[in-house]
């Protein structure tokens, strides 16, 4: 009796689909647990290759030595990887990361150690196919850092930032803002507004940027003044957001917004920015407390247990 033989191409497609639809785990950039992938990888040489290719579409590394190991021992990963995830890199190593050879890469994610990285790590030789960048955990993200991003990633469509301190476009420093009123989980701007003024200038070179996301770690002024709110607190009421908040610190707001002429001029400047990324459609500001932020960074050492 003849056994039905499936075409190799169909078998490989089934294996790839199986891996891609497995339950996901891990942060950042979840991927299937290797324990679910391993049995399929043992069926045959062809199945193993298909399983590994699907599993390594998200490639997580810790340091520059991992890139050396890939080049030496597993060059196939240059073709397989679609998402490059760099977790807790050495903050004393200031050299740029070289992404030359990752020909099918679509997105880059960096998770830096809180307190270790003053600014985002840099990249060179980024493939033109990369259209998404996510930078997490650096102390601050200045406008000059945005210039570096625009230079290294010219084809971005989505940019996500999670710095520990928020850039204030009035005093040109990074602060932890004090906010009042009911804090929304997400503040969304449409139509090309919502970027810090200096960010808009340095990111204007990104002609394809459509979505910008940033997380702000804040201090809640409402809890500190539960009986009565000071007059200036209305300027920091993000829930009402009458003044198009884009990261201004409470010190600048208290000192400058009391001048009606200045406040109206500043709000008008944000409502109709002189320069901005031409394709920008959406700007999203997310909000979280300091405790919530650091919860996301626990157990970093356990994340790569299953990785090369």
C-alpha positions in Angstrom: 0.0 0.0 0.0 1.4 3.3 -1.1 1.7 6.0 1.6 0.6 9.5 0.7 3.6 11.8 0.3 3.1 15.5 0.7 5.2 17.9 -1.3 8.2 19.2 0.7 7.1 22.7 0.1 3.7 22.0 1.7 5.3 20.3 4.7 7.5 23.3 5.3 4.6 25.7 5.0 2.7 23.6 7.6 5.6 23.7 10.0 6.1 27.4 9.5 2.4 28.1 10.1 2.4 25.9 13.2 5.3 27.8 14.8 3.8 31.2 13.9 0.5 30.3 15.6 1.9 28.9 18.8 1.1 30.7 22.1 3.5 33.6 22.7 5.5 34.5 25.8 8.3 36.8 26.9 9.0 40.5 26.7 9.8 42.5 24.7 8.6 41.2 21.4 6.9 38.0 22.3 7.7 34.7 20.5 6.8 31.0 21.0 8.3 29.0 23.8 11.1 26.8 22.4 9.6 23.8 24.2 6.7 23.9 21.8 8.9 24.3 18.8 11.5 21.6 19.7 9.4 18.5 18.9 8.7 19.7 15.4 12.3 20.5 14.9 13.2 16.8 15.6 11.1 15.3 12.8 13.5 15.8 10.0 16.3 18.0 8.8 13.9 20.0 6.6 11.3 20.4 9.4 14.1 21.5 11.7 15.2 24.2 9.3 11.6 25.4 8.8 10.9 25.5 12.5 14.1 27.4 13.3 13.5 29.9 10.5 10.0 30.7 11.8 11.2 30.9 15.4 14.1 33.2 14.7 12.0 35.7 12.8 12.2 37.5 16.1 15.9 37.5 17.1 16.8 38.6 20.6 20.4 39.4 21.5 22.3 40.9 24.5 25.6 42.2 23.2 27.9 42.7 20.3 29.4 39.3 20.8 26.1 37.7 19.8 26.4 39.4 16.4 29.9 38.0 16.0 28.6 34.5 16.9 25.9 34.8 14.3 28.3 35.8 11.6 30.6 33.0 12.5 28.3 30.1 13.4 24.8 30.8 12.1 24.8 33.2 9.1 21.3 32.0 8.1 19.9 34.3 10.8 20.8 37.3 8.7 18.1 36.1 6.2 15.6 34.8 8.7 15.3 37.7 11.2 12.4 40.1 10.7 12.5 41.7 14.2 15.8 42.5 15.9 15.6 42.8 19.7 18.5 44.1 21.7 18.0 43.5 25.5 19.9 45.2 28.2 23.1 46.0 26.2 26.3 47.1 27.9 25.8 50.8 28.8 29.6 51.3 28.9 29.9 50.2 25.2 29.2 53.4 23.3 29.9 52.0 19.8 27.1 51.9 17.3 25.5 48.5 16.5 26.1 47.4 13.0 23.0 45.8 11.3 24.7 45.1 8.0 23.5 41.9 6.4 20.0 41.6 7.9 18.5 41.8 4.5 14.8 41.1 5.5 14.7 43.1 8.8 11.5 45.1 9.4 11.7 46.3 12.9 14.3 47.0 15.7 13.5 47.0 19.4 15.9 48.0 22.2 15.3 47.5 25.8 17.9 49.3 27.9 18.6 48.9 31.6 17.0 51.6 33.7 19.6 53.9 35.1 22.3 52.5 32.8 21.7 54.2 29.5 21.6 58.0 29.5 20.5 58.1 25.9 19.4 55.6 23.2 22.0 53.3 21.7 23.0 54.0 18.1 22.9 51.9 15.0 24.7 51.9 11.6 24.1 50.2 8.3 20.4 49.8 9.0 18.7 47.9 6.1 16.3 50.2 4.2 13.5 47.6 4.9 13.4 48.6 8.6 10.2 50.7 9.1 9.6 50.4 12.8 11.9 51.3 15.8 11.1 51.0 19.5 13.5 52.4 22.1 12.8 51.5 25.8 14.4 52.4 29.1 16.9 55.1 28.4 17.1 58.0 30.9 16.1 60.6 28.3 15.5 61.1 24.6 16.6 64.5 23.5 16.0 66.2 20.1 19.6 65.5 19.1 18.8 61.8 19.8 15.9 62.2 17.4 18.3 63.5 14.8 20.4 60.4 15.2 17.3 58.2 14.8 16.3 60.1 11.6 19.8 59.7 10.1 20.1 55.9 10.9 16.5 54.9 10.2 15.4 57.0 7.2 12.5 54.8 6.2 10.6 54.7 9.5 6.9 54.5 9.5 6.5 53.9 13.3 8.7 55.3 16.1 8.1 54.3 19.8 9.9 55.8 22.7 9.7 54.9 26.4 12.3 57.2 28.2 12.4 57.6 32.0 12.2 61.4 31.7 10.2 63.5 29.3 11.6 66.3 27.2 10.2 69.7 27.9 10.3 72.0 24.9 10.2 75.2 27.1 13.2 74.7 29.3 15.0 72.2 27.0 15.6 69.6 29.7 14.2 66.2 30.5 11.9 66.1 33.5 9.4 63.9 35.3 6.2 65.9 34.7 3.6 66.6 37.4 0.1 66.2 36.1 -3.3 67.1 37.4 -6.9 65.9 37.0 -7.9 62.5 35.6 -4.9 61.0 33.9 -5.9 59.1 30.7 -4.1 55.9 29.7 -3.6 57.3 26.3 -3.6 60.8 24.7 -4.0 60.7 20.9 -3.4 63.6 18.5 -4.3 63.4 14.8 -3.4 65.5 11.8 0.3 65.9 12.4 0.3 67.6 15.7 1.3 66.4 19.2 5.1 66.1 18.9 7.4 68.2 21.2 8.3 71.2 19.1 12.0 70.3 18.8 11.2 66.7 18.1 9.2 67.8 15.1 12.2 69.7 13.7 14.7 66.8 14.0 12.2 64.2 12.8 11.0 66.2 9.8 13.6 64.4 7.7 11.5 61.2 8.1 9.3 61.6 5.1 7.5 58.3 5.7 6.9 58.5 9.5 3.2 58.0 10.1 2.9 57.1 13.8 4.8 58.4 16.8 4.3 56.8 20.3 5.9 57.9 23.5 5.3 56.9 27.2 5.5 59.5 30.0 6.3 58.6 33.6 4.6 61.1 35.7 3.9 62.4 39.2 0.3 62.9 40.1 -0.4 66.3 41.5 -4.0 65.5 42.3 -3.0 63.1 45.2 -0.8 65.8 46.7 -3.6 68.4 46.7 -6.6 66.4 47.4 -8.5 69.2 49.2 -8.0 72.1 46.8 -6.0 72.5 43.6 -3.7 75.5 42.9 -4.9 77.8 40.1 -2.2 76.6 37.7 -3.2 73.0 38.0 -5.7 73.5 35.2 -2.8 73.9 32.8 -1.7 70.4 33.6 -5.1 68.8 33.4 -4.3 66.2 30.8 -7.8 64.9 30.8 -9.2 68.2 29.5 -6.0 69.0 27.6 -7.1 72.5 26.7 -3.5 73.5 26.0 -2.3 70.6 23.8 0.2 69.1 26.3 3.3 67.7 24.6 5.7 67.1 27.5 6.0 70.5 29.2 7.2 70.2 32.8 5.1 71.7 35.6 7.8 74.2 36.5 7.6 75.9 33.1 3.9 75.7 33.1 3.6 77.4 36.5 6.1 80.2 35.5 5.1 80.8 31.9 1.4 79.9 31.4 0.2 82.7 33.7 1.2 85.1 30.9 -1.8 84.9 28.7 0.0 86.2 25.6 2.8 83.7 25.9 0.4 80.8 26.6 -1.8 81.6 23.7 1.2 82.0 21.4 2.8 78.7 22.5 -0.5 76.7 22.1 -0.9 78.2 18.6 2.6 77.1 17.7 1.8 73.6 18.8 -1.6 73.6 17.0 0.1 74.6 13.7 3.7 73.5 13.8 6.0 75.2 11.4 7.9 72.0 10.6 7.0 68.3 11.1 7.3 64.9 9.5 5.2 65.4 6.3 3.4 62.0 6.5 2.7 62.1 10.3 -0.8 61.0 11.0 -0.9 59.9 14.7 0.9 60.9 17.9 0.1 58.9 21.0 1.2 59.8 24.5 0.8 57.0 27.1 1.0 57.6 30.8 2.3 55.5 33.7 3.5 55.9 37.2 7.1 55.2 38.2 6.1 52.0 39.9 4.3 50.8 36.8 7.4 51.5 34.7 9.8 49.6 36.7 7.5 46.6 37.0 8.1 46.1 33.2 11.8 45.8 33.8 11.9 43.0 36.3 13.7 39.7 35.6 15.5 40.9 32.5 18.1 38.2 33.1 15.6 35.5 32.5 14.4 36.7 29.1 17.1 35.2 27.0 17.2 31.7 28.6 16.0 30.1 25.3 18.1 32.2 22.9 21.3 31.6 21.1 
